[in-house]
Structure formats: structure tokens, C-alpha cells
């Protein structure tokens, strides 16, 4: 399977990673070789096999619906690039 | 003060020395800090060293001991792989994205090791976000192999492996998603174990591929790994996949007195796939010699089959990038981490932040993961890989009906030279063929030093066992280490005194 450069740019947009056009030929070659390796899977007969999502057959554990953590908002926000009044600042999204 | 030779001292020996008051924890920490400072320019094993924190923790351990407290890890210096969150200390994942990120809380295993009284020396380098097998993708520069400085230490826990091998810390933590504890342990001649999935809480461990990631110890011996794992393991409600099992003492089988045939009754399974054409001759020779030793200790061998293991690499390179693309979407420049300096709008900010913050390998894997999860391709790739994952896991279950442990090389080669594979991602991916299976199936697996290639680089053998067989694997490795001295060898030039 070969990915076109347009497809790579579409995936890069979905992943929100800006890719310079100059990088595309090399990236295209690397992704092609990765998918060529992955395509080996298509040869395996998996009819009737239950997909394995996880190493252990776990049910989602439930806990009591009660406050378990203290409020550490200010502490956590110290790592943020931009905050104000306890809010995370981002560029304006609504004109 | 009589300090032992720190280039080869084990946790167990240091613990005995502390108990006998031969030296204090503070003296020990100072000695390791000096060794780290001397080795850092050549090996670059650490991203962050924390002398002040280490001294404070060492003093606290000395005070606790003076007050009558004891414990196998009380006052023992350790290093944490830089993807475990350490409150107040930088946690970078060796990425520009988190280059200045100071963690606001401790990971579960960090808390557990602190509560055991250990002393955190610093944070070790890794492949960026644990994606790599050579520690060459670290934003903070390559890490070198103490055995041969122009060789890679392996990865992704390459900083931890190099630090232990060079005696910059007696032990360290690692994480293993596709071999990231075992492969660098093999390349650096140390012992490391990836436990059964769910044994060590992932709380506070920066996520790569959540259904595969597992923390574990890296040390000079199986005995030391058992001591660390006992402290690290245990149920934690903050990780939904942490298994609710009673606490275990992973050293419990090690205390049995040595006998001539300590491995009597142990059936070692040997799959063909581990001894095929792709394995370098010196690696095969070392593994075969180790088998002779294990059989002399009473073990027997039996051929087993893992017919689908050959598909583990493509399976992994669908599932792990898929999970990574989802997990790493959190790095958006809003709540923590790098944010681009200039942007036009929110979408542009995300795209530039992530383009600047992530390195090439991380971007490649995010793109692969995004693609395999995208509309129209999910069934062909992601669902298909999940089905093959089941086949691989079932193969292991069938094999363990005939044997107690599966043995083979950890890696088909010894450590390659720096730069030899970094330009060819596929070649590097294929080297993970022997380690990925245990992650896909969720099984415990460890790497144990078992010899050297003629070029002087270490060879590791891998032991894989059924679910929850850590104590048994550690015991088999311990008996092997009682009969051999491969794990006691140290690289030249690491005596920095």
C-alpha cells in the first residue's frame, strides 16, 4: 500500500502535526516501508478469532461516586503555558 | 567508612552494609553522585540529577535507621526512568515537549519506592516517549553503552541500563512496552524484568501504549530485581488496569539453601523461532552455553512452538502506534508542556506545538496510529492486529502447557553501533521480534546476562513465564547467577574513584 503525499497531509492534520512539504518525500518513503511490513498481517487467517484488546480480561472497575481527591488546581496549573483566574488560556476560537 | 566497589555493588550488598553501619546512606548517595558527575560527559545516562533531593532523602533514611527502622531498600540510592512522574522534579520523557515540565505528583511506583526508604538520585534518559530501541531519539542527546562507548545502550530504558551497568546507581526503574526493559538490559549486561501486565500500577507513568506498558526494575542481579519488584508491585485503584491481587514477596523462593540441582523439575521450552537464521552466531553460542548450565542445575528442555510470533512485529506496529496516537493527543500546548511561540489560531497552535515538540520517530508513530484508526482502515489494521494478538497470546498458553519457562535470546544481536540503525526504522523495529510477544500476551519476561560476543559486548537470555510467574522466573535467574558470574562482570574504565 502506498500513501500519497495528500493522504499524509490529511493524516497529519487529523493528528494536528504540521508537516513541511519538504519533509514529505522522505516521510512518504518511511511510512511506505512501515505499511509494507504491516501488510504481512493481511495474509493471516483470523476467521472466527475474537479480537484481544487487552492483556488481562478485566471488567471496568467501579468506585464509589464520592470526592476522593483534594482540590489541587492551582498546583496543577503551574505547569500550564498560560492561565488566568484558574482558567487555561487558548487563542480566541469564536470571533 | 568502608564503601564497597560501587562499580559492581548490588542492592543486597549495600543493604547489608547499611545495616552493619559500615557506611551511611548519605555517604553512599554522595559516592554515587560523584560517580554520576564523572560519567555524565561520556555516557549521558541521566537527564536530571537531583543532588539536594538525594542528600535530603539519604539523611532521612539515616535518621530512620537510627530510630530503629529497617528495610531492604532503606537508604538505597535508585534512579527513575524519566517517564515516571516525580513531584517537584523535572519529568521530560526525553522530549522537547516536556523539557521543562515539573511533575505535580509522584507516580505510584515512585511513591512506593520512596515509602520503602530509597533515595532518588535522578532521572534517566530514554528514547523520546519510550519510542525506540537505542535511546538515540532522546532530545537530550544519545546515551552511550558503558561496555563500548560507540555502541548504543539499547532502549527505550537505555539511560537506566547504562547507569546500572556503569555503577552510577545500584538499580533503576524501566518501562517495557515492546522490550524497553529487557533489550537495554541485554545490551548493557544487566538484569531486568517486565512483570505480568497489571502488576505495577501505571498511575503517573507517562502513557505510550496503555494496553502494553508495564513498569519493572533493572539491576545487577535477579536478587536485586526481586527486592525492587516487591516494593513496586501491588494493587492501586488509581490505575483501572492494576490487578487486585494480594501483595507478593518476590524474593520468597530465593532464600532456599543452594543445592546441586536447584532447577530440578523445571521444564525449559525452546521455540525454533528463537534459534533461527536471523540470530547472530555469538548470541546463539552464549544461549546454548547457558542452556548447558541450566541443565546442569537440573532443568530439562522441551521443544515448543510459537507459530505466530513472527507476526508480532507488524501486530505491535499497528497496536502501539494506535494507542500512542490517542495517548499523545494530550500534548496540545494547553495544560502542560511546550507551546509554540507563534501561531494564527487554535488549530495552528496545536499543529505547530506538536510539530516543534515531538521528534521524528514520535511523529512517525503518531501518523501511523492515526492512519490505522482512521475511517475505513480500522478493520483492516487495528481490528486485524487485535485478532493476531489473540493468536500470539494463545500460542504462549499452548506452549506453557508443555513447559514452565520459555528461553531464548532477548535480542537477535548484541548492541549495534550508534547511528547504525537510526536511519532505518524498519531494521530497528525487527530487532524487537523476541521481546514484543510478552507485551502482546501480557506475560512476565526477563533478561539475564549470559555471556559476551567476541567484540566484548554482553549477551542476554530471555526467560518468559506464564502469568504471575515472576517469583519463579526470578528464582531460575537467581540460581543461574549463583552458578555463573556473567552478571558480575563490569565494563572497563568505570572505576571513577
Interface residues (C-beta under 8 A of the other chain):
Chain A: X3 X8 X11 X12 X13 X14 X15 X16 X17 X18 X19 X27 X30 X31 X33 X34 X35 X37 X38 X39 X40 X41 X42 X44 X46 X49 X50 X51 X52 X53 X54 X55 X56 X58 X60 X61 X63 X72 X75 X76 X78 X79 X80 X81 X82 X88 X90 X91 X92 X93
Chain B: X101 X102 X104 X197 X198 X211 X212 X237 X240 X241 X243 X244 X308 X311 X313 X314 X315 X317 X318 X325 X329 X332 X333 X334 X335 X336 X337 X338 X339 X343 X344 X345 X346 X347 X348 X349 X350 X351 X352 X354 X355 X358 X363 X364 X366 X367 X368 X370 X371 X372 X374 X380 X381 X383 X384 X385 X386 X387 X388 X389 X390 X391 X393 X425 X426 X429 X430 X439 X440 X441 X442
